[in-house]
């Protein structure tokens, strides 16, 4: 080797600290091998790498336990320039030579040549084997006629059938000579690029034939480099961009365009590779590192939430040039070649995709202040990938163990809202590019606000309405309301959200008082409230000044009532700011005033007196000539009270206010009109409620004598009309 081991070790150490990635390294040529053409072309599949050398050789390397080891040297005795193109897929390796190509198969750890593939006319230098691609048991080989790298317009397709590699089809196009013919095959999908025609061709194997399904034409150098998977394809141009396509049924549609923000990214898109819909690789072999030109760079893009984002950019020191001239990618690794600036010898670089394959997960555990696991906490992720700012929202819940886990997009920024009962909090995230574990949430103890309600004398006030209105301040507010009442001892107690801010409204009748709170995190005890009481009092007497005991004084708006004592005195306590009215009621009295009104009382009111009087019904019982009828009985129904008229025929009753009932008059041998007088809700006294009586019998009396004047007995006397 021309480059001694000391130089290689120094280079490796320098690179370890310079480049921005985790597990990476260089593939070294086996001892004793010619390094002059080692690494002109490279490919990777699974844990295997193939490196071509135009000295009729290709080398197989295998990764074991994170390190790459030389496994096998592939040669063919009858080949010329074997190794000028290489491709590897699963257990097969395809190596291009001059006017031929060779297939090697792996049996356990041994690689054996199983086929030599030739063009239709091997006597003509038709560039057969200048570019190759293999996928499973399908091999594709570029060919053509003419001078070097001109008139390349053929793609041969060979397939293994019954352990024999047989040409099954040849595709002829107008010109794919630029970049020695850009092709790639994966499964039943084949892509062919022609930058001279500014066109790429998409083929699909249908039954036993490869059928052109679509062709796309773009700008200059479009199709210079191509790569395809079963779901996606990428087309590069050395003009500074690459286009990613996705397969939608029968059509390939543009998904996004990849580029670099660096002005030094010259020839971005010179080489491309894609793996499924997960990773895309773009080489810029002529990019400057700021000090030297053509140091090169490789851009790794990952598909996160249907958006292709830059996951890593690899740049080397000024010791290297043309990094990214060839790139390839597989499930676990990506590979590129470079050259040492001083010696122009190739250096093969490979990096693991392991760190980029991990899903980007935010996870943690929810517990309360005692350490108890909290299930069923609502956890909402709201944010977007920073490239296209497409907003996404996910809502999950903590499990029985209080754990949660959510995958987010690469380069995700947003907030996570945690909600449980009245506890709310948020966590902010920015440019998440790797797993974030242990985002744990501890739900703190809810604080309690408590106290006692008394009047100004210290007497407990029960049934005071205490309304809590407010929200949690920790992260974002959620308005909540609680309504409780003080107990018989005037006590109240309410648990609120941690970080609660709001107001407490104390209400008793028309009394109302508000207290404000902010960011309550600890218990607040003895938050007492004193409510002043005002007095309304007075006397209730009749029209003669006699006290009326047992009269009820009613206070509206559910403010209770009071009764007069033996002195006719009443007193009642009301809360400050009370508004309402009072009336006196009882024992059939009519009271003056009928009602008394008050508004927002703030002092004591004395001598709020009432005078009571009974309602009177009176009249005369007379005959038809207006002469008085004495001893007539007047009866009340339903009271069962009676009154006997005096010699003037007069009667009088005292009855209750708003009385309902009837009065009727009776005396032997008399009939009275009206028979009954009815009353409904009587509010005022009524006089002249007279009855007219008619005597119901006529007395005829006399003495029967004879002619001599002697009285006669036992004489029959007939009374009637029309007697003969």
SVG drawing of the C-alpha trace seen along z (x, -y; Angstrom):
<svg xmlns="http://www.w3.org/2000/svg" viewBox="-181 -54 185 80">
<polyline fill="none" stroke="black" stroke-width="0.4" points="0.0,0.0 1.2,-3.5 -0.6,-5.0 0.9,-3.7 -1.1,-2.6 -0.1,-5.6 -1.6,-8.0 -4.8,-6.0 -5.1,-5.9 -4.6,-9.6 -7.2,-10.2 -9.7,-8.0 -9.1,-9.7 -9.5,-13.1 -12.7,-12.1 -14.1,-10.6 -14.2,-14.0 -15.0,-16.0 -18.1,-14.5 -21.5,-14.7 -22.8,-11.1 -22.5,-8.1 -21.3,-4.8 -19.3,-5.2 -16.0,-4.2 -13.8,-3.5 -13.5,-0.2 -9.8,0.7 -8.4,2.7 -7.2,6.1 -3.4,6.3 -1.5,7.0 -4.2,5.8 -3.7,3.1 -5.3,0.0 -5.0,-2.1 -8.5,-1.4 -10.1,-0.1 -13.4,-1.7 -14.3,-3.2 -17.9,-1.9 -19.7,-0.6 -23.0,1.0 -24.5,2.2 -27.3,4.7 -28.1,5.9 -24.9,6.6 -22.8,6.9 -20.9,4.4 -19.4,4.9 -16.5,2.7 -15.4,2.7 -12.0,2.4 -11.3,2.1 -8.3,4.5 -10.7,7.5 -11.7,7.7 -14.5,7.0 -14.4,7.3 -17.1,8.4 -17.2,7.1 -19.5,8.2 -20.6,6.4 -20.4,8.3 -21.0,6.8 -20.8,3.3 -17.5,3.8 -16.8,4.4 -14.6,7.4 -13.2,8.4 -14.9,11.6 -14.2,12.5 -12.4,11.5 -14.4,12.1 -12.5,12.7 -13.0,14.4 -10.2,15.7 -11.8,14.8 -12.8,11.3 -11.5,8.0 -12.0,4.9 -14.4,6.8 -15.3,4.6 -16.0,1.4 -19.6,1.6 -21.1,3.6 -24.4,4.3 -25.4,6.6 -28.8,7.9 -29.5,10.5 -27.4,13.5 -26.4,12.3 -23.7,10.0 -23.6,8.6 -20.3,7.4 -19.8,5.6 -16.9,6.1 -15.9,5.1 -18.7,6.6 -19.8,9.0 -21.1,9.3 -20.7,11.9 -23.1,13.2 -21.8,14.6 -24.0,16.4 -23.5,16.7 -23.8,20.1 -23.5,19.4 -20.2,17.5 -18.8,18.6 -19.2,16.6 -19.1,18.6 -19.5,17.5 -22.8,19.0 -23.1,17.2 -21.4,15.1 -23.8,12.8 -23.1,11.7 -24.7,9.3 -26.3,10.5 -23.1,9.7 -20.0,10.0 -17.7,9.2 -18.7,5.5 -17.5,3.2 -21.0,2.2 -20.3,1.2 -22.2,4.1 -21.7,4.1 -20.8,0.5 -23.6,0.1 -25.4,2.9 -28.2,3.3 -29.5,6.5 -32.6,7.2 -33.2,10.8 -33.2,12.9 -33.4,10.1 -30.3,8.5 -30.3,5.4 -27.2,4.4 -26.7,1.3 -25.2,1.7 -25.0,-0.1 -22.8,-0.7 -20.3,-3.4 -17.5,-5.2 -17.0,-5.2 -20.0,-6.5 -21.9,-7.4 -24.9,-5.7 -25.6,-3.8 -29.2,-2.9 -29.9,0.7 -30.8,2.3 -30.6,6.1 -32.7,8.0 -31.6,11.4 -33.6,13.6 -32.8,16.8 -35.0,19.5 -34.4,23.1 -31.0,22.0 -30.0,20.7 -29.6,16.9 -31.4,16.3 -31.9,13.1 -35.7,12.5 -35.9,9.0 -33.9,6.2 -35.2,2.6 -33.9,0.2 -34.2,-3.6 -33.0,-6.5 -30.1,-7.5 -29.1,-6.9 -25.4,-7.5 -24.9,-10.3 -23.5,-9.1 -22.9,-5.7 -26.6,-4.9 -28.5,-5.4 -30.6,-2.4 -31.9,-0.7 -34.2,2.3 -36.1,3.3 -38.5,6.2 -40.9,5.7 -39.9,2.0 -37.2,0.6 -36.2,-3.0 -33.9,-4.2 -32.5,-7.7 -31.4,-9.7 -30.1,-13.1 -29.4,-13.8 -33.1,-13.2 -34.0,-14.9 -36.3,-11.9 -36.7,-9.0 -38.6,-5.8 -40.6,-3.7 -41.0,-0.1 -43.0,2.6 -42.9,6.3 -46.4,7.5 -46.6,11.3 -43.4,12.1 -42.9,8.8 -41.3,5.5 -43.7,2.8 -43.1,-0.9 -45.7,-2.5 -44.7,-6.1 -42.0,-8.6 -41.3,-11.9 -39.4,-14.8 -37.9,-17.7 -35.1,-20.3 -31.4,-20.0 -29.6,-16.8 -32.8,-15.4 -32.3,-11.6 -28.5,-11.9 -28.8,-9.6 -31.8,-7.4 -32.8,-4.9 -36.1,-3.1 -37.9,-1.0 -41.2,0.6 -42.9,-2.5 -40.7,-5.4 -38.1,-6.6 -35.6,-9.4 -34.2,-11.2 -31.1,-13.4 -29.7,-16.1 -26.2,-17.7 -28.0,-21.1 -28.7,-21.3 -31.8,-19.3 -33.4,-15.8 -37.0,-14.8 -38.7,-12.1 -41.6,-10.3 -44.1,-7.9 -46.2,-5.2 -49.9,-5.8 -51.5,-2.8 -50.4,-2.8 -48.8,-6.3 -45.6,-7.7 -46.3,-11.1 -43.9,-13.8 -43.8,-13.9 -41.1,-16.5 -37.9,-18.2 -34.8,-18.0 -32.1,-20.6 -29.4,-22.2 -29.4,-25.6 -25.6,-25.8 -24.2,-27.9 -21.2,-25.5 -23.4,-22.5 -22.1,-22.3 -23.5,-19.4 -26.1,-18.5 -27.9,-15.4 -24.9,-14.0 -25.6,-10.7 -28.8,-9.5 -30.1,-6.4 -33.4,-5.5 -34.6,-2.8 -38.3,-2.2 -40.2,-5.2 -37.8,-5.7 -34.4,-7.1 -33.0,-9.0 -29.4,-9.8 -28.0,-12.6 -24.3,-13.1 -22.6,-16.5 -19.0,-15.5 -18.1,-19.1 -19.3,-20.8 -16.8,-23.0 -16.1,-22.8 -15.4,-26.6 -11.6,-26.2 -11.2,-23.8 -13.2,-23.0 -14.5,-19.6 -14.3,-18.1 -17.9,-16.8 -20.8,-16.0 -23.5,-13.4 -27.1,-14.4 -29.3,-11.8 -33.0,-12.5 -35.6,-10.6 -39.3,-10.4 -41.1,-11.6 -44.9,-11.9 -44.9,-11.9 -42.4,-14.7 -38.8,-14.3 -36.5,-16.1 -32.7,-16.4 -31.6,-14.0 -27.8,-14.3 -25.2,-15.9 -21.7,-14.4 -18.7,-16.5 -15.0,-15.6 -11.9,-17.6 -9.8,-19.1 -7.8,-15.8 -10.6,-14.4 -12.2,-15.2 -15.2,-14.0 -17.0,-12.6 -20.5,-11.5 -19.4,-10.6 -21.2,-7.3 -23.8,-6.6 -25.9,-3.6 -28.2,-2.7 -29.9,0.4 -31.9,1.2 -29.1,0.8 -26.3,-1.2 -25.4,-3.8 -22.1,-4.0 -20.2,-6.4 -16.8,-6.7 -14.3,-9.5 -10.7,-10.2 -7.7,-11.3 -6.7,-14.7 -2.9,-14.0 -2.8,-10.5 -6.1,-10.4 -6.6,-6.9 -10.3,-6.0 -11.6,-5.9 -14.9,-4.0 -17.0,-5.4 -20.0,-3.5 -22.4,-4.6 -25.0,-2.8 -28.7,-3.9 -29.5,-2.5 -29.7,-5.8 -32.0,-7.1 -34.2,-4.0 -35.3,-4.5 -38.8,-5.9 -38.8,-9.4 -40.8,-8.8 -41.7,-11.1 -42.6,-9.0 -42.9,-9.2 -44.9,-8.2 -47.7,-10.0 -47.8,-9.9 -49.6,-11.9 -47.9,-13.7 -47.7,-10.4 -46.0,-8.5 -49.2,-6.6 -49.4,-5.8 -52.1,-7.7 -54.0,-6.1 -56.3,-7.7 -54.6,-11.1 -55.4,-12.8 -52.2,-13.6 -52.5,-15.8 -49.7,-16.4 -50.1,-19.5 -47.4,-20.6 -45.8,-20.2 -42.7,-19.2 -40.5,-22.2 -40.0,-21.7 -43.6,-22.0 -45.3,-23.1 -48.1,-20.7 -50.1,-20.7 -50.7,-17.3 -52.6,-16.4 -52.6,-13.2 -54.6,-12.4 -53.6,-9.4 -54.1,-8.4 -51.8,-7.0 -52.2,-3.3 -52.8,-1.4 -49.1,-1.8 -49.4,-5.6 -47.1,-5.3 -47.6,-7.0 -45.7,-6.9 -46.2,-8.7 -44.2,-8.7 -43.8,-12.1 -42.4,-13.4 -38.7,-14.0 -37.7,-17.6 -41.1,-18.0 -41.9,-21.1 -45.0,-21.7 -46.6,-21.3 -47.9,-18.4 -50.9,-19.0 -51.5,-16.9 -55.1,-16.9 -56.5,-15.0 -59.6,-16.2 -58.9,-19.9 -55.1,-19.6 -53.6,-21.0 -50.0,-21.5 -48.0,-21.7 -44.6,-20.9 -42.9,-22.6 -40.7,-20.8 -38.5,-22.1 -36.8,-20.4 -37.2,-16.9 -34.8,-14.6 -34.3,-11.7 -36.2,-9.8 -37.1,-11.8 -37.8,-9.5 -38.8,-10.3 -40.9,-13.3 -42.6,-12.5 -45.5,-14.4 -46.3,-14.6 -49.8,-15.7 -49.5,-17.9 -51.9,-17.7 -55.0,-19.9 -55.0,-22.8 -58.1,-23.4 -59.6,-26.8 -61.7,-26.8 -63.1,-29.1 -66.1,-30.1 -69.0,-32.4 -70.3,-34.4 -72.4,-37.5 -71.0,-40.6 -71.7,-39.0 -69.7,-35.9 -72.8,-33.7 -72.3,-31.1 -74.2,-31.6 -75.4,-28.4 -76.5,-28.0 -74.4,-30.8 -73.8,-30.2 -70.1,-30.1 -69.3,-30.1 -65.9,-29.3 -65.2,-30.5 -61.8,-30.2 -59.3,-28.1 -55.9,-26.4 -53.0,-28.7 -50.4,-26.0 -49.9,-25.8 -53.4,-27.0 -56.6,-27.8 -59.8,-25.7 -62.8,-27.6 -64.6,-25.7 -67.3,-26.5 -68.3,-25.0 -71.2,-26.0 -71.2,-24.9 -73.0,-26.0 -71.8,-26.7 -72.8,-24.1 -74.6,-24.5 -71.4,-25.7 -70.8,-28.2 -67.9,-26.1 -67.1,-25.6 -64.3,-23.8 -63.5,-23.4 -60.7,-21.6 -59.5,-23.5 -57.1,-22.9 -53.4,-23.2 -52.4,-26.7 -56.0,-27.8 -56.8,-31.5 -60.3,-32.9 -62.8,-34.4 -65.0,-33.3 -68.5,-34.9 -70.2,-34.7 -74.0,-35.2 -76.6,-35.2 -80.0,-36.5 -79.2,-39.8 -75.8,-40.0 -72.9,-39.5 -69.1,-39.8 -66.3,-38.7 -62.7,-37.7 -60.0,-37.2 -57.3,-34.5 -54.2,-34.0 -52.1,-30.8 -53.2,-28.9 -50.8,-26.0 -51.1,-25.5 -54.0,-25.2 -55.6,-28.4 -57.4,-27.9 -59.3,-30.3 -60.4,-32.3 -63.3,-33.6 -66.1,-35.9 -68.1,-38.2 -71.5,-39.2 -73.3,-42.1 -77.0,-41.8 -79.5,-44.6 -82.7,-44.7 -86.3,-45.5 -88.7,-45.7 -91.9,-47.3 -95.3,-46.9 -98.6,-45.6 -101.8,-46.8 -105.5,-47.1 -107.3,-50.4 -107.8,-50.8 -104.1,-50.5 -104.3,-47.0 -101.3,-44.8 -102.0,-41.9 -99.8,-38.9 -99.2,-36.0 -99.3,-38.0 -96.8,-36.7 -94.7,-39.3 -93.5,-37.8 -90.3,-38.9 -90.2,-38.0 -87.3,-36.6 -87.0,-33.6 -86.0,-35.8 -88.1,-34.2 -90.7,-35.6 -91.2,-36.8 -94.1,-36.7 -95.3,-39.3 -95.0,-38.6 -97.5,-39.4 -96.7,-43.1 -97.4,-43.0 -93.6,-43.4 -91.7,-41.7 -88.0,-41.8 -86.2,-40.2 -82.5,-40.1 -81.6,-40.5 -78.3,-40.6 -76.8,-43.8 -78.0,-44.9 -81.3,-43.0 -84.1,-44.3 -87.7,-43.3 -91.0,-43.8 -92.9,-42.8 -96.5,-42.2 -98.4,-41.3 -100.9,-38.5 -103.0,-36.6 -106.1,-36.3 -108.3,-37.8 -107.1,-41.3 -106.7,-43.8 -103.4,-45.7 -102.4,-49.2 -100.1,-49.7 -100.8,-46.7 -97.1,-46.3 -93.8,-48.0 -90.8,-48.1 -87.0,-48.2 -84.1,-48.5 -80.4,-47.6 -80.7,-48.0 -77.5,-49.0 -78.9,-50.1 -81.4,-49.0 -85.1,-50.0 -87.2,-50.4 -90.9,-51.3 -92.0,-49.5 -95.5,-49.3 -98.8,-47.9 -102.3,-48.6 -104.8,-45.8 -108.6,-46.0 -111.3,-43.5 -113.9,-43.6 -117.5,-44.1 -120.7,-42.9 -123.9,-44.6 -127.6,-45.3 -131.2,-45.1 -134.0,-42.5 -137.2,-44.3 -140.8,-43.4 -142.4,-44.6 -143.4,-47.9 -139.8,-48.4 -140.6,-47.7 -137.8,-46.0 -138.0,-42.3 -136.3,-41.4 -134.9,-38.1 -133.9,-37.0 -131.0,-34.6 -128.2,-35.5 -125.8,-32.6 -122.4,-32.5 -121.3,-29.6 -118.7,-28.1 -117.8,-30.0 -120.9,-28.7 -121.2,-32.1 -124.6,-33.5 -126.1,-36.9 -129.6,-37.8 -131.1,-41.0 -132.0,-43.6 -135.3,-45.5 -134.2,-47.6 -133.7,-44.5 -129.9,-45.3 -127.1,-42.7 -123.3,-43.0 -120.4,-40.5 -116.6,-41.0 -114.9,-38.6 -111.5,-37.9 -109.9,-39.8 -110.5,-38.1 -113.3,-36.0 -115.3,-33.7 -118.8,-32.5 -122.5,-33.0 -125.0,-34.7 -128.7,-33.7 -131.5,-34.8 -134.0,-32.5 -137.0,-33.1 -140.0,-30.9 -142.9,-31.6 -140.9,-34.0 -139.5,-33.8 -136.6,-36.1 -135.4,-37.6 -132.8,-37.1 -132.5,-33.6 -128.6,-33.8 -126.0,-36.5 -122.6,-35.2 -119.1,-36.9 -115.8,-36.1 -112.4,-37.4 -114.0,-40.2 -111.6,-43.1 -113.8,-45.8 -116.6,-46.2 -120.1,-45.9 -123.2,-47.7 -126.9,-47.5 -126.8,-43.8 -130.6,-43.8 -133.1,-40.9 -136.9,-41.4 -139.1,-39.0 -142.6,-37.9 -144.8,-36.3 -145.8,-32.9 -149.2,-32.3 -152.6,-34.4 -154.5,-34.0 -158.4,-34.2 -159.9,-34.2 -163.3,-34.8 -166.2,-33.5 -169.3,-31.7 -172.5,-32.4 -176.1,-31.7 -178.9,-34.3 -179.0,-34.6 -175.4,-35.3 -174.5,-32.0 -171.2,-30.5 -171.3,-27.4 -168.8,-24.6 -168.0,-21.8 -168.8,-24.0 -167.2,-22.9 -165.5,-25.8 -164.4,-25.5 -161.8,-27.6 -161.4,-27.7 -162.4,-29.3 -165.7,-29.0 -167.5,-27.3 -171.3,-26.7"/>
</svg>
